Amino acid sequence: MDKLESINYPIYFNGITAQLNNFIEKGNYSRFFILTDEHTAIHCLPYLQEQLTNKDDFDLIEINAGEESKSIDFCVGIWKMLIDFGADRNSLLINLGGGVVTDLGGFAASTYKRGIDFIHIPTTLLSQVDASVGGKTGIDIDNLKNIIGTFTQPKAVFIEHAFLKTLPARQIKSGLAEMLKHGLIADADYWELLKNSDLNNPDSNLVYKSVVIKNKVVTEDPTERGLRKILNFGHTIGHAIESYSLEHDTDPLTHGEAIAAGMICEAYLSHQKAGLPLEAMQEIIERLLSIYGKYPLDESCYTMLNAIMKKDKKNQGGKINCSLLAQIGVAVVDNICTDDELCESLKYYSSLTYAPA
């Protein structure tokens, strides 16, 4: 469980000290920079510095934590800092943080001077099992998730389970949504394993299994022409709910909370359109509700959610495209969903009863 090979780069797991120092030394980089947010600068950077042979031989770039930082303005700020620090094309950017840091840092690096090397050291569960693997970089515009970005692979990913100890429970649950999705789209046995595991403290073996699933999909289809689309299950509606919450809520949903709501809606659509058995749909919904509860969606917001979905980057010819489930562990891609079908799924979600434990 020490290493996986991805798309021309390695993914290292746990006890990353030797591999990280060896990578930096072999790269013969002129300079290296570490991108963090204010939380990882406090909780994770000191740990990383202890691992580095040259503990102080870097320049630090820090952004505000949260999805709001994944914007062109913050990206410009990173570019300007790299210019001010004298970063040349033989520089390395180390993205130390969650999905915002890896998405934004990857995009900034992939475009600075037409591209400099970068690596990811993901510090949240969400970024370890999802955002750091697969080469997607991106920023948001007008609350549209990842609408601008590139497919650019990192030079390496270093996954250290110890970082998860720094996370609040809500952030663990956010990453867990992607792990549950991996089981639903590709591995029914993994879904069963997760159902019977301590999901408040997912162990390193569960993280590894999720990364194996994600890596297998993205390695076979790096630029999302076919198979990789299965990873979008729950995300067409989930991203719309996430964008809506970012704009309207004082305490917005996390990515995982929004995707959980999206997976419930798209499980309903899977039953209606893709043959997902009723019992499987009910099992999925009951499990997700028990972990994430229910987000209050009033019918008055359906039109706005639909408008957000119409701008989704996954759409085809102006039609909203979903990845759905034929059964637990088997996903089917390129399901065009009408406005009425999407609205019906939102109504179904709103009608569900949920009694908090």
N, C-alpha and C positions, 0 to 999 in steps of 0.2 A: 504493500500500500504506500510505497514511497514515491512513485512516479508514474505518470501517464504520458503518452505521446499524443499530442493534438495536431493541429494543422501547422506543421513545421515548427512547433515549439513544445517544450516540456511543461508539464504541470507537476510541481513538487508538493508533497504533503508532509507536514509536521516535522519538527526538527530541521528547519530549513536553513540553519546557520551556514553549514559548509557549502551547500548548493548555491546560496545567495552570494557569498563572498567569492566563490569560484566563478560564478557567472560574471560578476562585475570585473574581476581581475582578468578573465579571458577576453572580455569585451574590449579591453584597452580603450575605454572611453576617455575623452578629453575632460569632461565634467559630468557630474550627475546631480540631479535635482529630485527632491521629494515633494510630491503634492499631497496635502492633507486637508481635512477640515478642522475646525477648532476642537472637536471632540477627539478625533484620532491623534491630533497633535499632543493632547494631554494623556490619553489612555494607551496609545499604541506606539507612538514615535519613540518614547524612551526604551521600550522593549526592543524595537527594531535597532536602535542605535547600539544597544548592548550586543547585538548580533553582528554588527558591521566591524570589519577589521579596521577601517578608517572611520572612527565614530563621528568625526566632525567635518569630514571632507565632502560636504555637500551644501547646497543652498536650498532653503525651505520656501515653498510657496503654499500659503494657507488660504482657504476659502471658507465661506460660511457654510455650516451644515444645512442640509435640507434640499429638497427638489428645486426650490427657487433659484439655487445656485447653478443649476444646469441650463444656463442661458448663454446667449451670444455675448452679453456684457461681461460675464465672468470669464468666458473663454478669451475675450480680448485682453482682459486683465492678466491671464496666464501668459498669453503671447508677449505682452509688454514686459512682464517680469523676466521671461526667458531672454528677451532682447537686452534688458537692463543688466542681467547677470552674465551676458556674453555667451549665451548658448550657441554652439555651432552645430553643424550637421552630424558631428561625431559625439553628441551629447546623449545622455540617457535620462528619461523621466521615469521615476518610480512612483506609481499611483498607490498610495497607502490609505485605504479607506473603503467605504461602502460603494454601492452601485453608482451614486452620483459622482464620486471621485473617479472611479474607473471609467465610466462612460465619458465624462467631461475631459479627464486627463488623456484618455485614449484619442479623443477627437482633436484636442489641442496639439498633441504630439504628432498625430498623423498628418496634420496640415502645416505645422510650423516648418518653414524652409522646405516645404514639400515632403516633410516626413522625417522625424527622428525616432530612434528606438525608444520603446517604453516597455515596462513590465508592470504587472499587477500584483500587489500584495493585499488581497481582499480581507477586510476586518469584520464584516458583518456576515451573518449566515446567508442573507440574500445574495450578496456579492460573491460569496464562495461557491454557492451551488448554481448560480445563474449568470450574473452580470459580467464576471471576470473571464468567463470561458466562452469562446466562439467568435471573438473578433468584431463584435458590434460596438461601435462608438457612436456618441450622439449627444445632441442638446435638444431642449424643448423650445418651442416658440408659441406664444399665446396659449400656454397650457396644453399644447398638443405634444404628446410624449414622443421624444426621439424622432421628431419629424425631419431634422437635419442630422446627417451622420455619414459614416463610412464603414465599409467592411475592411478593417485593418487589424491584422493579428499582432498580439504582443510578442515579445521575444521570449517570454517565460511568464508563468504564473506560480506564485508561492503561497500555498494555503496552509496557514498555521491555526490549528484548532484552539490554541490558547487564547487567541484574540476574542473568541466568543464569550469568554468569561467577563469581558468588559461591557457586554450588551444588556440593556434592560429587557424584560420579558416580552414587551411588545415588539421589539425588533427581532427577537428569536421567532415569534409567531409570523412575522412578515416574511422571513426567509422560508419558513416551513411551508407556506402556500406553494412555492415553486417546487419543493420536494414532493408534496402531495400530487402536484400536477405531473411530475415525472412518472410517478406510479400510474396515474390515470391514463396517460397517453402512450406508455411504452412497456410497463412491467407490472402486471397484476400482483405478482408475488411481492414486489417491493411495496405496493400499496397496502397489502396485508401486513407486511412487516412494520410499516409505519403505524398502522392502526393498533398494533400491539406493543409499541415502544413508548418510552418516556419522551413525549414530544416537547416537554418543557426544557429538556436538556438533551437534544439530539447528539449522539456520540459521533466520534470521528468516522466510524464505519458507515453510518448512515450518510454522512456528508460525502464520503468517498463514493458510495453507491449512486448518489444523485449526480455527482460530477461524471461518473462513468456513463450514465444514461445521456446526459446533456452532451458530453464530448463525442459519443458515438454518433449522435444525430448531426452535430455540426461538422464533424469530420467527413461524413458522407455527403453533406450538402452545405458547403461553406457559405454560399451567398443566397440561400433561401429560395431556390428554384422549385423545390418539391418537398422532400421529406422534412426539412427543417421547419416547415410551416406548422407541423404538429405542435411545436413549442408555443404556438399562439393560442392554444386552447385557454379559454377564459379571459383572453387579453383584449379582444375586440370590444366587448362590453365593459370589461374590467378597467381598461385604460380610459374609457369614456367616464366611468364613475370616478376614477382617480382624478381626472382633469376637472370634473365638476366639483369634487370635494376641495381640491386645491384652490379653486376660485371662490367657493362659497362658505367654507367652514373655517372657523377660527383654529380648530385643531383638526387639520385634514387627515384623511385616511392614509395609512401607510400603503406602500405598493401591494404588499401581500394581502392586506385587508380588502383592498379594492378588487384584486384578482380573485379572491375567494368569492366575493359577490358575483363577479363575472363568471366564474366556473359554475356557480349555482344556476345562473341564467342560461348558460350555454349547455349545461347538463339537461336542462328542460328542452332546449332546442335539439339536443342530441336525441332525446327520446322521440320528439316530434318528427325529426327529419332524417336521422342517421341510424335508427334502429336500436338505440340504447334501451335495453329492457327496463321496464318500470321499476323493478326491484333494485336494479343497479343505480338508477337515477335517485331513488329514495335513499339508498345507502350513502351515496356521495353527498347529497344535500344534508342529511342528518349529521354526517361527520363534520362537514364544513360549518354548519350552524353551531354545533357544539363547541367548536374551537373559536370561531370568529364572531358569533352572534349575527345580528342583522343590521344593516345600515338603513336608516329611514329614507326611503325613496318615495316622494309624493308624485302623483300622476302629473302634476304641473311641470315637473322637470324632464318628462320623457322626451318632449320635443327638442330640448336642449341637448340631451344625451344623444339623441339620434343625429343631430347636427354635428356633434363632435365625431361620432362614428363615421359619418360621411367623409370626413377629412383624414381618416385612418390610412396610414401608408400601405396597409395590406390590401386595400380595395382593388377591384378589377373593373375597369371601364365604368367607374362611378357607382358600382354596386358593392354593397357591404359583404365582405368575405370572412367567413368564420371557419375555424378548425374545430371539429366536433368529435364525439366519441361514438364508435359502433358498439363497443363494450369496454368494460374496465380493462385497461392495458392496450387498447387498440384505438387509434385515432384516425380520422379521415379528413383530408384537407379539401379546400376549395368548395366550400358550401356557401352558395350565395343566399343570403337571408334578406327577405323583404322588410320594409319598414313595419308592416303589420306584424310580422313574425317576431321581430326584435321587441316591439312594443308589448306583444303578448308575453314574452319572456320576462320583461320588467314587471308587468302586472302580476305574473305568477310569483316572482320573487317577493313583491310587496304583500302578497296575500298569505305568505307563509307565517305560521305562528311559531314563536320562539320564546321560551321561558328561560331566562338566564339561570344558570346553576347557582 
